[in-house]
Amino acid sequence: MICGSALVVWLWRSLKYEEIYLHACESLTEARGGIGRYVRFNNDARPHTALGYQTPAAFYDSTLRSTAA
């Protein structure tokens, strides 16, 4: 299992290189929108190897189901 702070470092690096550095924003509102889209993509569409190639949202849902059973 990866340490929590390592996940934050990875997420921040990915966000910078895949969203912030690639898209020049005209306003704070535009920047917030881009960051929000990136976070939703990361959680809902991008599979993660550490989660068995599931998205974080799918992994969370399956974890909830298994603990509720």
Biopython code that builds the backbone (N, CA, C, O; Angstrom):
import numpy as np
from Bio.PDB.StructureBuilder import StructureBuilder

atoms = [
    (1, "MET", "N", (0.843, -1.188, 0.000)),
    (1, "MET", "CA", (0.000, 0.000, 0.000)),
    (1, "MET", "C", (0.883, 1.244, 0.000)),
    (1, "MET", "O", (1.909, 1.292, 0.677)),
    (2, "ILE", "N", (0.476, 2.225, -0.752)),
    (2, "ILE", "CA", (1.231, 3.469, -0.863)),
    (2, "ILE", "C", (0.835, 4.393, 0.286)),
    (2, "ILE", "O", (-0.340, 4.498, 0.640)),
    (3, "CYS", "N", (1.828, 5.056, 0.855)),
    (3, "CYS", "CA", (1.604, 6.007, 1.953)),
    (3, "CYS", "C", (0.744, 7.175, 1.462)),
    (3, "CYS", "O", (0.855, 7.582, 0.305)),
    (4, "GLY", "N", (-0.107, 7.710, 2.331)),
    (4, "GLY", "CA", (-1.005, 8.799, 1.968)),
    (4, "GLY", "C", (-0.305, 10.015, 1.400)),
    (4, "GLY", "O", (-0.790, 10.613, 0.439)),
    (5, "SER", "N", (0.837, 10.398, 1.980)),
    (5, "SER", "CA", (1.525, 11.587, 1.476)),
    (5, "SER", "C", (2.097, 11.346, 0.082)),
    (5, "SER", "O", (2.185, 12.278, -0.717)),
    (6, "ALA", "N", (2.485, 10.111, -0.219)),
    (6, "ALA", "CA", (2.971, 9.793, -1.565)),
    (6, "ALA", "C", (1.852, 9.952, -2.585)),
    (6, "ALA", "O", (2.096, 10.385, -3.711)),
    (7, "LEU", "N", (0.632, 9.607, -2.202)),
    (7, "LEU", "CA", (-0.509, 9.780, -3.106)),
    (7, "LEU", "C", (-0.775, 11.253, -3.382)),
    (7, "LEU", "O", (-1.100, 11.632, -4.507)),
    (8, "VAL", "N", (-0.639, 12.067, -2.370)),
    (8, "VAL", "CA", (-0.847, 13.509, -2.544)),
    (8, "VAL", "C", (0.218, 14.086, -3.468)),
    (8, "VAL", "O", (-0.090, 14.901, -4.337)),
    (9, "VAL", "N", (1.462, 13.671, -3.288)),
    (9, "VAL", "CA", (2.557, 14.131, -4.152)),
    (9, "VAL", "C", (2.286, 13.713, -5.590)),
    (9, "VAL", "O", (2.459, 14.512, -6.511)),
    (10, "TRP", "N", (1.861, 12.468, -5.792)),
    (10, "TRP", "CA", (1.569, 11.972, -7.145)),
    (10, "TRP", "C", (0.423, 12.765, -7.765)),
    (10, "TRP", "O", (0.508, 13.184, -8.919)),
    (11, "LEU", "N", (-0.656, 12.973, -6.994)),
    (11, "LEU", "CA", (-1.809, 13.693, -7.527)),
    (11, "LEU", "C", (-1.433, 15.126, -7.894)),
    (11, "LEU", "O", (-1.815, 15.610, -8.959)),
    (12, "TRP", "N", (-0.695, 15.804, -7.032)),
    (12, "TRP", "CA", (-0.297, 17.183, -7.298)),
    (12, "TRP", "C", (0.581, 17.266, -8.541)),
    (12, "TRP", "O", (0.391, 18.155, -9.372)),
    (13, "ARG", "N", (1.547, 16.346, -8.681)),
    (13, "ARG", "CA", (2.415, 16.335, -9.859)),
    (13, "ARG", "C", (1.595, 16.098, -11.124)),
    (13, "ARG", "O", (1.758, 16.803, -12.120)),
    (14, "SER", "N", (0.714, 15.104, -11.079)),
    (14, "SER", "CA", (-0.121, 14.795, -12.241)),
    (14, "SER", "C", (-1.000, 15.977, -12.611)),
    (14, "SER", "O", (-1.115, 16.324, -13.787)),
    (15, "LEU", "N", (-1.615, 16.594, -11.624)),
    (15, "LEU", "CA", (-2.470, 17.752, -11.872)),
    (15, "LEU", "C", (-1.685, 18.874, -12.540)),
    (15, "LEU", "O", (-2.163, 19.479, -13.499)),
    (16, "LYS", "N", (-0.494, 19.154, -12.046)),
    (16, "LYS", "CA", (0.321, 20.220, -12.638)),
    (16, "LYS", "C", (0.687, 19.910, -14.079)),
    (16, "LYS", "O", (0.514, 20.757, -14.955)),
    (17, "TYR", "N", (1.194, 18.698, -14.340)),
    (17, "TYR", "CA", (1.704, 18.377, -15.667)),
    (17, "TYR", "C", (0.614, 18.037, -16.677)),
    (17, "TYR", "O", (0.826, 18.198, -17.879)),
    (18, "GLU", "N", (-0.541, 17.573, -16.223)),
    (18, "GLU", "CA", (-1.597, 17.173, -17.153)),
    (18, "GLU", "C", (-2.704, 18.209, -17.305)),
    (18, "GLU", "O", (-3.512, 18.109, -18.227)),
    (19, "GLU", "N", (-2.756, 19.192, -16.429)),
    (19, "GLU", "CA", (-3.804, 20.208, -16.522)),
    (19, "GLU", "C", (-3.245, 21.627, -16.428)),
    (19, "GLU", "O", (-3.386, 22.406, -17.371)),
    (20, "ILE", "N", (-2.629, 21.966, -15.336)),
    (20, "ILE", "CA", (-2.240, 23.356, -15.076)),
    (20, "ILE", "C", (-1.219, 23.868, -16.085)),
    (20, "ILE", "O", (-1.405, 24.947, -16.647)),
    (21, "TYR", "N", (-0.150, 23.121, -16.325)),
    (21, "TYR", "CA", (0.898, 23.583, -17.239)),
    (21, "TYR", "C", (0.453, 23.561, -18.699)),
    (21, "TYR", "O", (1.050, 24.252, -19.525)),
    (22, "LEU", "N", (-0.571, 22.793, -19.036)),
    (22, "LEU", "CA", (-1.012, 22.672, -20.431)),
    (22, "LEU", "C", (-2.086, 23.679, -20.825)),
    (22, "LEU", "O", (-2.282, 23.939, -22.012)),
    (23, "HIS", "N", (-2.782, 24.248, -19.845)),
    (23, "HIS", "CA", (-3.905, 25.128, -20.151)),
    (23, "HIS", "C", (-3.747, 26.467, -19.438)),
    (23, "HIS", "O", (-3.842, 26.551, -18.214)),
    (24, "ALA", "N", (-3.509, 27.494, -20.215)),
    (24, "ALA", "CA", (-3.409, 28.846, -19.651)),
    (24, "ALA", "C", (-4.820, 29.350, -19.364)),
    (24, "ALA", "O", (-5.655, 29.420, -20.266)),
    (25, "CYS", "N", (-5.079, 29.695, -18.127)),
    (25, "CYS", "CA", (-6.415, 30.147, -17.723)),
    (25, "CYS", "C", (-6.454, 31.668, -17.662)),
    (25, "CYS", "O", (-5.491, 32.321, -17.261)),
    (26, "GLU", "N", (-7.577, 32.202, -18.063)),
    (26, "GLU", "CA", (-7.777, 33.649, -18.056)),
    (26, "GLU", "C", (-8.256, 34.153, -16.696)),
    (26, "GLU", "O", (-8.112, 35.335, -16.384)),
    (27, "SER", "N", (-8.825, 33.257, -15.885)),
    (27, "SER", "CA", (-9.386, 33.697, -14.606)),
    (27, "SER", "C", (-9.301, 32.572, -13.579)),
    (27, "SER", "O", (-9.039, 31.416, -13.913)),
    (28, "LEU", "N", (-9.527, 32.939, -12.339)),
    (28, "LEU", "CA", (-9.552, 31.954, -11.267)),
    (28, "LEU", "C", (-10.717, 30.982, -11.464)),
    (28, "LEU", "O", (-10.587, 29.787, -11.196)),
    (29, "THR", "N", (-11.843, 31.493, -11.930)),
    (29, "THR", "CA", (-13.011, 30.642, -12.184)),
    (29, "THR", "C", (-12.690, 29.587, -13.234)),
    (29, "THR", "O", (-13.060, 28.422, -13.084)),
    (30, "GLU", "N", (-12.011, 29.989, -14.284)),
    (30, "GLU", "CA", (-11.620, 29.056, -15.341)),
    (30, "GLU", "C", (-10.636, 28.011, -14.803)),
    (30, "GLU", "O", (-10.740, 26.832, -15.141)),
    (31, "ALA", "N", (-9.696, 28.432, -13.981)),
    (31, "ALA", "CA", (-8.729, 27.503, -13.392)),
    (31, "ALA", "C", (-9.428, 26.495, -12.485)),
    (31, "ALA", "O", (-9.129, 25.302, -12.531)),
    (32, "ARG", "N", (-10.347, 26.968, -11.672)),
    (32, "ARG", "CA", (-11.097, 26.065, -10.791)),
    (32, "ARG", "C", (-11.884, 25.041, -11.597)),
    (32, "ARG", "O", (-11.943, 23.868, -11.227)),
    (33, "GLY", "N", (-12.486, 25.480, -12.694)),
    (33, "GLY", "CA", (-13.234, 24.561, -13.553)),
    (33, "GLY", "C", (-12.339, 23.484, -14.138)),
    (33, "GLY", "O", (-12.709, 22.310, -14.161)),
    (34, "GLY", "N", (-11.159, 23.876, -14.611)),
    (34, "GLY", "CA", (-10.218, 22.909, -15.172)),
    (34, "GLY", "C", (-9.733, 21.912, -14.138)),
    (34, "GLY", "O", (-9.611, 20.720, -14.424)),
    (35, "ILE", "N", (-9.457, 22.394, -12.940)),
    (35, "ILE", "CA", (-9.009, 21.502, -11.871)),
    (35, "ILE", "C", (-10.138, 20.549, -11.484)),
    (35, "ILE", "O", (-9.897, 19.363, -11.261)),
    (36, "GLY", "N", (-11.354, 21.054, -11.404)),
    (36, "GLY", "CA", (-12.499, 20.200, -11.090)),
    (36, "GLY", "C", (-12.701, 19.112, -12.124)),
    (36, "GLY", "O", (-12.955, 17.960, -11.772)),
    (37, "ARG", "N", (-12.590, 19.468, -13.410)),
    (37, "ARG", "CA", (-12.715, 18.464, -14.477)),
    (37, "ARG", "C", (-11.626, 17.414, -14.363)),
    (37, "ARG", "O", (-11.888, 16.225, -14.548)),
    (38, "TYR", "N", (-10.399, 17.842, -14.058)),
    (38, "TYR", "CA", (-9.292, 16.900, -13.925)),
    (38, "TYR", "C", (-9.533, 15.938, -12.764)),
    (38, "TYR", "O", (-9.318, 14.733, -12.899)),
    (39, "VAL", "N", (-9.974, 16.463, -11.634)),
    (39, "VAL", "CA", (-10.217, 15.612, -10.465)),
    (39, "VAL", "C", (-11.341, 14.618, -10.761)),
    (39, "VAL", "O", (-11.235, 13.448, -10.394)),
    (40, "ARG", "N", (-12.409, 15.063, -11.414)),
    (40, "ARG", "CA", (-13.492, 14.137, -11.780)),
    (40, "ARG", "C", (-12.988, 13.067, -12.736)),
    (40, "ARG", "O", (-13.322, 11.893, -12.575)),
    (41, "PHE", "N", (-12.188, 13.452, -13.733)),
    (41, "PHE", "CA", (-11.604, 12.478, -14.657)),
    (41, "PHE", "C", (-10.744, 11.476, -13.893)),
    (41, "PHE", "O", (-10.844, 10.269, -14.115)),
    (42, "ASN", "N", (-9.907, 11.974, -13.001)),
    (42, "ASN", "CA", (-9.002, 11.112, -12.249)),
    (42, "ASN", "C", (-9.776, 10.124, -11.380)),
    (42, "ASN", "O", (-9.371, 8.969, -11.253)),
    (43, "ASN", "N", (-10.865, 10.553, -10.792)),
    (43, "ASN", "CA", (-11.643, 9.692, -9.901)),
    (43, "ASN", "C", (-12.612, 8.772, -10.631)),
    (43, "ASN", "O", (-12.845, 7.647, -10.189)),
    (44, "ASP", "N", (-13.179, 9.233, -11.741)),
    (44, "ASP", "CA", (-14.263, 8.498, -12.384)),
    (44, "ASP", "C", (-13.888, 7.781, -13.672)),
    (44, "ASP", "O", (-14.595, 6.859, -14.078)),
    (45, "ALA", "N", (-12.800, 8.171, -14.328)),
    (45, "ALA", "CA", (-12.492, 7.602, -15.641)),
    (45, "ALA", "C", (-11.118, 6.952, -15.742)),
    (45, "ALA", "O", (-10.941, 6.044, -16.555)),
    (46, "ARG", "N", (-10.160, 7.372, -14.964)),
    (46, "ARG", "CA", (-8.789, 6.873, -15.097)),
    (46, "ARG", "C", (-8.559, 5.667, -14.189)),
    (46, "ARG", "O", (-8.644, 5.786, -12.967)),
    (47, "PRO", "N", (-8.266, 4.502, -14.780)),
    (47, "PRO", "CA", (-7.949, 3.338, -13.945)),
    (47, "PRO", "C", (-6.571, 3.491, -13.302)),
    (47, "PRO", "O", (-5.659, 4.060, -13.902)),
    (48, "HIS", "N", (-6.427, 2.985, -12.092)),
    (48, "HIS", "CA", (-5.180, 3.083, -11.342)),
    (48, "HIS", "C", (-4.627, 1.690, -11.094)),
    (48, "HIS", "O", (-5.351, 0.800, -10.649)),
    (49, "THR", "N", (-3.357, 1.501, -11.378)),
    (49, "THR", "CA", (-2.740, 0.183, -11.187)),
    (49, "THR", "C", (-2.778, -0.251, -9.729)),
    (49, "THR", "O", (-2.970, -1.435, -9.449)),
    (50, "ALA", "N", (-2.601, 0.672, -8.800)),
    (50, "ALA", "CA", (-2.605, 0.324, -7.375)),
    (50, "ALA", "C", (-3.976, -0.158, -6.905)),
    (50, "ALA", "O", (-4.089, -0.769, -5.842)),
    (51, "LEU", "N", (-5.011, 0.113, -7.689)),
    (51, "LEU", "CA", (-6.370, -0.300, -7.333)),
    (51, "LEU", "C", (-6.846, -1.447, -8.212)),
    (51, "LEU", "O", (-8.049, -1.646, -8.382)),
    (52, "GLY", "N", (-5.910, -2.198, -8.768)),
    (52, "GLY", "CA", (-6.278, -3.321, -9.631)),
    (52, "GLY", "C", (-6.916, -2.871, -10.928)),
    (52, "GLY", "O", (-7.835, -3.520, -11.428)),
    (53, "TYR", "N", (-6.443, -1.777, -11.471)),
    (53, "TYR", "CA", (-6.928, -1.187, -12.725)),
    (53, "TYR", "C", (-8.399, -0.779, -12.654)),
    (53, "TYR", "O", (-9.105, -0.795, -13.662)),
    (54, "GLN", "N", (-8.845, -0.417, -11.472)),
    (54, "GLN", "CA", (-10.175, 0.164, -11.296)),
    (54, "GLN", "C", (-10.012, 1.673, -11.128)),
    (54, "GLN", "O", (-8.937, 2.163, -10.782)),
    (55, "THR", "N", (-11.083, 2.384, -11.376)),
    (55, "THR", "CA", (-11.066, 3.807, -11.053)),
    (55, "THR", "C", (-11.224, 3.946, -9.541)),
    (55, "THR", "O", (-11.757, 3.042, -8.898)),
    (56, "PRO", "N", (-10.774, 5.057, -8.963)),
    (56, "PRO", "CA", (-10.982, 5.243, -7.522)),
    (56, "PRO", "C", (-12.458, 5.164, -7.126)),
    (56, "PRO", "O", (-12.781, 4.618, -6.071)),
    (57, "ALA", "N", (-13.346, 5.694, -7.946)),
    (57, "ALA", "CA", (-14.776, 5.646, -7.629)),
    (57, "ALA", "C", (-15.281, 4.205, -7.606)),
    (57, "ALA", "O", (-16.021, 3.824, -6.699)),
    (58, "ALA", "N", (-14.888, 3.403, -8.592)),
    (58, "ALA", "CA", (-15.313, 1.999, -8.631)),
    (58, "ALA", "C", (-14.723, 1.225, -7.460)),
    (58, "ALA", "O", (-15.402, 0.392, -6.859)),
    (59, "PHE", "N", (-13.475, 1.492, -7.136)),
    (59, "PHE", "CA", (-12.835, 0.819, -6.007)),
    (59, "PHE", "C", (-13.546, 1.172, -4.706)),
    (59, "PHE", "O", (-13.796, 0.298, -3.876)),
    (60, "TYR", "N", (-13.866, 2.424, -4.532)),
    (60, "TYR", "CA", (-14.575, 2.874, -3.329)),
    (60, "TYR", "C", (-15.936, 2.189, -3.229)),
    (60, "TYR", "O", (-16.315, 1.701, -2.164)),
    (61, "ASP", "N", (-16.675, 2.154, -4.349)),
    (61, "ASP", "CA", (-17.988, 1.500, -4.354)),
    (61, "ASP", "C", (-17.879, 0.021, -4.008)),
    (61, "ASP", "O", (-18.673, -0.491, -3.219)),
    (62, "SER", "N", (-16.900, -0.670, -4.593)),
    (62, "SER", "CA", (-16.749, -2.101, -4.315)),
    (62, "SER", "C", (-16.321, -2.334, -2.870)),
    (62, "SER", "O", (-16.717, -3.329, -2.263)),
    (63, "THR", "N", (-15.524, -1.439, -2.315)),
    (63, "THR", "CA", (-15.118, -1.554, -0.915)),
    (63, "THR", "C", (-16.316, -1.359, 0.007)),
    (63, "THR", "O", (-16.456, -2.069, 1.003)),
    (64, "LEU", "N", (-17.181, -0.402, -0.321)),
    (64, "LEU", "CA", (-18.386, -0.183, 0.483)),
    (64, "LEU", "C", (-19.289, -1.408, 0.454)),
    (64, "LEU", "O", (-19.820, -1.817, 1.486)),
    (65, "ARG", "N", (-19.463, -1.997, -0.738)),
    (65, "ARG", "CA", (-20.316, -3.177, -0.861)),
    (65, "ARG", "C", (-19.761, -4.356, -0.080)),
    (65, "ARG", "O", (-20.512, -5.087, 0.566)),
    (66, "SER", "N", (-18.441, -4.545, -0.138)),
    (66, "SER", "CA", (-17.849, -5.697, 0.546)),
    (66, "SER", "C", (-17.875, -5.525, 2.063)),
    (66, "SER", "O", (-17.982, -6.515, 2.787)),
    (67, "THR", "N", (-17.781, -4.304, 2.555)),
    (67, "THR", "CA", (-17.833, -4.105, 4.009)),
    (67, "THR", "C", (-19.268, -4.130, 4.521)),
    (67, "THR", "O", (-19.496, -4.425, 5.694)),
    (68, "ALA", "N", (-20.233, -3.829, 3.666)),
    (68, "ALA", "CA", (-21.637, -3.845, 4.070)),
    (68, "ALA", "C", (-22.192, -5.265, 4.116)),
    (68, "ALA", "O", (-23.177, -5.532, 4.805)),
    (69, "ALA", "N", (-21.561, -6.166, 3.385)),
    (69, "ALA", "CA", (-22.078, -7.547, 3.299)),
    (69, "ALA", "C", (-21.772, -8.367, 4.515)),
    (69, "ALA", "O", (-22.144, -9.539, 4.579)),
]
sb = StructureBuilder()
sb.init_structure("model")
sb.init_model(0)
sb.init_chain("A")
sb.init_seg("    ")
for serial, (resi, resn, name, xyz) in enumerate(atoms, 1):
    if name == "N":
        sb.init_residue(resn, " ", resi, " ")
    sb.init_atom(name, np.array(xyz, "f"), 0.0, 1.0, " ", f" {name:<3s}", serial, name[0])
structure = sb.get_structure()
